[in-house]
Amino acid sequence: MQDLKIQLHLSTATYNQPHFFIQSNGYNAGRPSAKPYNNSYVLLVNDEVEKGMLFWICFSLWKTNRFVPLLEGSGHPVLNSKLAENLIDKTCRKLSEQPGNFLSNVKELKELIQTENLLAAQIKMIKHIKKALTKKMLR
C-alpha cells in the first residue's frame, strides 16, 4: 500500500485514479461513500483492491466511533486529516497481520448490509400497505 494521503475534496475536481470520499465534518466524520459529501475528503488509491480494503477499514472505524476523538472544534467539529491518515495507516498495518479475518469480516458486513436494505424495503412496503388499508377502511 502506498503512503496514504487524504485531501480536501473540491467540487470542481475530477479524479483519474480509484478513489472514495469520507465525510470531514460533524459527528459522522469518517463515513465513507462512493459519492462526495458537501464537506468531504477524498482518498486516492492505486487500484480497486486497495480502494475496497480502505473503504471497509474507514467504514469500520466510522461505525466504531474511532474518528470521534480526532474531531477538532466545538461548534461544527472537523476531522483532522493528518490524525485520520495515521489512524487508517495504523489500522491497515494491524489488519495486514490477519488478512483472512479481514476479508471474511468484510464479506459478512456486505451480507448484513444487503439484508438490512432488504428489510428496510419490506418495512417501507408494510407501511404503504397499512396506509392503503386505513384509507380503504375510511371510504
C-alpha distance (Angstrom), angle and dihedral (degrees) to the residues before:
residue distance angle dihedral
M1 . . .
Q2 3.79 . .
D3 3.78 124.2 .
L4 3.77 103.4 -72.2
K5 3.80 115.7 -116.1
I6 3.77 123.9 -171.7
Q7 3.79 113.8 -165.9
L8 3.77 132.9 -175.1
H9 3.80 109.0 -101.9
L10 3.78 115.9 -125.7
S11 3.80 116.7 -158.9
T12 3.82 90.3 -132.1
A13 3.81 93.9 53.2
T14 3.79 124.5 105.5
Y15 3.78 123.5 -163.4
N16 3.81 125.3 -147.4
Q17 3.78 96.8 -171.8
P18 3.81 130.4 62.5
H19 3.80 111.4 -74.1
F20 3.78 146.3 153.0
F21 3.77 135.5 -166.0
I22 3.78 135.3 -119.4
Q23 3.77 125.3 -161.6
S24 3.79 110.9 -106.7
N25 3.81 103.6 -167.7
G26 3.78 136.9 55.9
Y27 3.76 132.0 10.8
N28 3.81 92.0 -50.6
A29 3.81 89.5 61.2
G30 3.78 110.8 140.8
R31 3.81 93.8 33.4
P32 3.82 106.4 142.0
S33 3.79 124.2 -136.7
A34 3.79 139.5 168.5
K35 3.82 88.0 -134.2
P36 3.81 124.1 56.8
Y37 3.77 122.8 -105.2
N38 3.81 121.1 -140.9
N39 3.79 87.8 -101.3
S40 3.76 109.8 31.4
Y41 3.74 147.1 135.9
V42 3.78 122.4 -135.3
L43 3.80 123.8 -136.5
L44 3.80 112.0 -153.4
V45 3.80 115.2 -158.9
N46 3.81 139.3 -178.6
D47 3.80 100.8 -116.8
E48 3.80 145.6 -6.0
V49 3.82 93.3 -94.0
E50 3.79 91.7 56.7
K51 3.81 89.9 44.2
G52 3.80 91.4 54.5
M53 3.78 92.6 47.3
L54 3.81 94.5 48.3
F55 3.81 92.2 43.4
W56 3.81 91.9 57.4
I57 3.79 92.4 42.7
C58 3.81 89.5 54.0
F59 3.80 90.0 45.1
S60 3.81 90.5 53.2
L61 3.80 93.1 45.8
W62 3.81 90.3 48.9
K63 3.83 94.4 46.8
T64 3.81 91.4 50.3
N65 3.84 92.4 47.5
R66 3.82 92.9 -118.4
F67 3.81 90.6 141.0
V68 3.83 94.0 55.4
P69 3.84 95.2 82.2
L70 3.82 88.2 53.1
L71 3.82 93.5 60.7
E72 3.78 116.6 112.0
G73 3.79 126.9 -159.8
S74 3.77 131.9 38.0
G75 3.81 108.2 -125.2
H76 3.78 99.8 44.9
P77 3.81 107.7 1.3
V78 3.80 118.9 -143.5
L79 3.79 126.5 -155.0
N80 3.81 112.0 -114.7
S81 3.81 102.3 -125.0
K82 3.82 96.0 -154.4
L83 3.80 92.7 51.5
A84 3.82 89.7 46.1
E85 3.82 90.1 51.7
N86 3.81 90.0 51.8
L87 3.82 92.7 48.0
I88 3.81 93.3 48.6
D89 3.82 91.9 45.7
K90 3.81 92.1 48.7
T91 3.81 90.6 48.5
C92 3.83 91.2 48.9
R93 3.79 91.4 53.1
K94 3.80 91.3 48.4
L95 3.81 93.5 48.2
S96 3.81 92.9 46.5
E97 3.81 87.5 69.0
Q98 3.83 89.7 66.8
P99 3.83 107.6 25.9
G100 3.82 93.6 161.7
N101 3.79 92.8 60.3
F102 3.79 91.5 48.0
L103 3.81 93.6 51.4
S104 3.80 93.8 47.1
N105 3.81 91.1 48.2
V106 3.81 90.8 50.6
K107 3.80 90.0 50.7
E108 3.81 90.6 51.5
L109 3.82 91.4 46.7
K110 3.81 91.1 52.5
E111 3.81 90.8 50.2
L112 3.81 91.4 48.8
I113 3.79 92.3 49.4
Q114 3.80 90.1 49.4
T115 3.82 90.2 50.8
E116 3.81 90.6 46.4
N117 3.82 90.6 52.8
L118 3.80 91.2 48.6
L119 3.81 91.7 50.3
A120 3.81 91.0 47.5
A121 3.81 89.5 53.6
Q122 3.81 90.5 48.9
I123 3.82 91.8 50.0
K124 3.80 89.6 50.0
M125 3.82 89.7 51.7
I126 3.81 91.6 48.5
K127 3.82 90.6 52.4
H128 3.80 89.8 49.5
I129 3.83 91.6 50.8
K130 3.83 91.6 47.4
K131 3.79 90.0 52.2
A132 3.81 91.5 48.9
L133 3.82 91.3 49.4
T134 3.80 93.3 50.0
K135 3.82 90.6 49.2
K136 3.81 89.8 49.1
M137 3.80 90.3 49.2
L138 3.83 91.9 54.6
R139 3.82 96.1 50.9
